[in-house]
Amino acid sequence: MFTTPEEAESTFYEASRLADLALMMQVWSEDDDVVCIHPGGIRLIGRAAIQSSWGQIFNNGPLTIRPLRPVVIPGVMSSAHVLIEHVSAITPDGIQTANCYATNLFHKGPAGWRLILRHAAGAPRDADLFDLQDIPDILH
């Protein structure tokens, strides 16, 4: 049972680092009303689709996902986390890296805080260096 959304999110990243599908699925809500969108992927709806997808990803080995610059929008029963992720994976061509924008939405239920929605998309290589609020003159 995750007592905070941050604890659930930390476990998500640990499961990715270990390529541990059972641990990954502990983070996700038991409800079938869950959604996951991987960068460039289709919308996955339901635990079975999400579990199958993460299983395929982990078959290629672990992912090191380093969360950066989180914006947390807390609520009583839900918490939205919008962040940049620096992703590293070992491939036959060596270590490959990419940045992603990610939104993780957690809901508090009888089993504690669980992930109900994850949407990740590709981000520019320098996305971890700044946000629009850091450079407001860009709009003028």
N, C-alpha and C positions, 0 to 999 in steps of 0.2 A: 504494500500500500504506500503510495507516494503522498506525503503530507503537504507538499508544496508543488506548484507547477515547475519550479526550478529543479527540484529533485527529479521529477519525471523527465525533464529536458536533459539533464545531466546523464541520466540512464540511457536515453536515446543515443546520445553521442558515444557513450561507453559501448553500447551494443554494436554500433557501427564500427568502432575501433577493433572490437573483438570478432566481428562478423558472427554475432550470436543471435540467431533468429528467435530463439525462445525468449531471450531477454528483450529483444526489440518488441515482440508482441505483448510483453507485459506492460509496456509503456502505452500501447493503444487501448482505447476504450473497448469493452466487451460488446458494445452495441454494434449493430451492422450499419448504423448511420455514421460511418467514418469515411473520410476522403483523403486520398494522397495523390499529389501530382508531382512526379519527378521532373527535373529539368528536361524540356523537350519531349516529355512523355504524355500519354493519354491520362484522363481522369480515372482513377481507380476508386471504386465505391465498394465498401464492405470489407470486413476483416479478411475473408478468404482471398480476395484479389490483392489486398495489401500484403498479406503474408507471402503469397506466391511471388510477388514482385520483389520484396526484400530478400526472399530465398534465392532468386535468380541473381540479384546484385551480389549477395554474399558468396555465391558460388565462384565469383571471380576474385574473392579475397576481401580482406577488411578495407574499410575506408577510414581515413583519419579526417574528421570534420571538426574544424576549429571555429567555434562561434565567435563573431566579432561585432562590436558596436550594436548591442541589442537595444531595442526600444520595447519596453514592456508596458502593456496597457492592462493593468490589473482590474479585476472585478470580484464581486463576492463569490460567484459560481463559475466564472470563466476568466481566462487570462490569455491575451494575445501577445505573442513574442515575434517581433519583426527584426530580422538581423541579417547580417552578411555572414556567409560561411566560406571558409577557405578549405577546399576539399583536396586531399592527396590520396592517390591510389598507386599501388605497385602494379605495373603492367609488363608485358614482355619487352616493351620499348623503354623500360625504366620507370621512374616515378613521374606520374602525370599530375598536374595541379590545375585547379580552376576555382573561380569564385562564383558563388551563387547568392541570390537574394532568397530568403526563406521566411515564411510565415508559419508559425506553429501555434495552433489554438488548443488550449487545454480546458477541460471542463471538470468541475468537482462533482463527484457522484458518491454513491455508497462505498465504492472501493477506493476512494481518494481521488487525487488529480490524475487524469489520463488524457492522452492526446486524442483529439477528435478530427483534426484537420491539419494537413501539412501541404504547403504549396511551395515548391522551390523552382527557381528559374535561373538561367545563366546570367551572370553579371560581368561587367568589364573587369579586366585584370587589375585596375587601380580602384575598384569599388571600395576596397577597405580603407582607402586614404581619406575620403571625404563624403559628406552628405550635403544635400542642397542647402540645409540650414547653415552649413559652414561657409557657404559662398552665396549669400542672397543677391549680390549684384548681378549674377548671371541672368536674372530675369529682366533686367532693365536695359 
